[in-house]
Amino acid sequence: MPLLVFIALAIIASGGWLLVQKYRNNPTPLFNQALTTSLATKQLVAVRSGDADTTTTMLDVTKPRDPRMSTLTTKVLGADTYVKGYGTLRDTFVVFASDPTKKTDTPTNLLDQWIGIRSDNELPNGAANTPLFTMSDPRSQLLQPWVFGNFDEKTRNDLLAQIKKSKLYEFDAKKVTHDTKDNQTTYVYPITIEGTKLAAYEAKAGDAFGIPASDVSASTRSLIGGKVTMHLYVNGNTKQVTRIDVTTNGITSSTIYANYNKVTLPAAPVARFTYSQYLSQLGVSQ
């Protein structure tokens, strides 16, 4: 190997090592890069696991004011029924699909039939706080302790400025840990978030998504005066968030993120039943 090539490779290797050391000694630059990357994300897959459910979400926020999501929820309150969902800001759909190897209590005439929940921005009475519906509704799912979106530069900078001004994500650099596997180093940030500050940030993000202020308020109301604890996992190479463990109001969940900017959502479904017709099939009167 020519001497100059050897020297060049040595410099590159040395530079990479110095970069790793920089993050280990001061993890703040990587954290800030992860923030910027998250606010310039077009699509991703999120797998959220909690005590009552596991939901896989394909999210497309290429156009932040026209977000779309496709979901699959399992393990809901012990039921052996899978629930698929599809949501935009205007419309939300769900469909029940039974595990063929197990018994289900879902009426067979409702299996594999799309049900329209929100329609043309209108949400029927009684559907607002139903978890199976809200899991597929961008109005609630986009507003999380960590926000993803393909925002333009001005909006992104405005969001970052609010985060910095409010000191939203406070962490002790000395408590940030890291682990290396397959030449990939992941940094783990333990963070405590003031709920009131988070509600204000989510309100700003909600406005950027075009979510009505009343819906933002309903989604963030429970945060006021509380605290949110979070462990944030960031890949040191890609500067992308790979996992978040969150506890809010005593409820803990873990979400794993993958397939950044490599997701293609299915087409929006066509509803077989309206929400009213769905309740009628269940023998429930409104």
Steps between C-alpha positions, in 0.01 A plus 500: 500500500646840402609705798268795422196270476594335829533842666163613361326188629664545838374859518145389413508228763640741754230754417227238554650403835520863606134548406400205717706640785333839455154346548618294795648803671218736402184326372314828442606547132366154411176571685454824306568320171240236591248777562566659162488161325166417662350830388612430142363145473262397220399149605578236759365191671428512874430190710348602833454252785303567817323296764177469303606506138769486236459731202705513181462833320612595153520879505529733202553867583659596169238775491465601866157654447380182331632224730399139442533191712427129467484292817474143627408455867515169684472380859223746582378435853563129452269463199615278213397745233730705282394854419626671188463873460557776252488869579536848360400827663165477321412130520568202726422136424533173691446137408493196729685186389486185710790269576372183324667275760313652793147578605378856466200682640479731201184436293601330175305750293740772623822315421701633207251782441634856513310728737510877450550677833598861435352624174567839338649627828193396701536252786181327619387529861652230718801435278731773628670307781492149353865378490446274198395805299744758633795268428436561130423870528788736412334768714605312812790285383713777349511689829745297704793579735721471190362640174575383145419702188640617167477868592639782289809679626315791661255278687777267606707790633197641684441165671868465589502855637209424731671182621815695577324796661282286726781255579251229416734201489718525809759228557821449694779432251681293761207258513488441124616146426602329178527150360670375185374204299592406142703822472186701583516714815172589670479777757232492770377830642303499827270804484240653728250730328274757662149418380394863464800574277429188295137603454614839366743334260240251379261792447756665273559172316125446472463839333776405255309182415177693458328325790212711640586673826206336678632154414851596609365625831306179557810292423740697722274591793617210716863613470448830682676505837642149466830347398601263224804276537669372189799295390597602147718270288700662217715326239835680497555426130163590349405765760156338507289408799466122520294460816314699765382375840244738649302521823210747499243519779619165630464326162818360348558405137795420274519594132757375248557703181629370167481537121560873498385650168439152354128448558215477250152508648209310345221692335225639722224241554133531410266467798247215497324631811460842655556526875124508556455186289781331689325566834174376349669174402608465864146565616595834655277803452641854498 
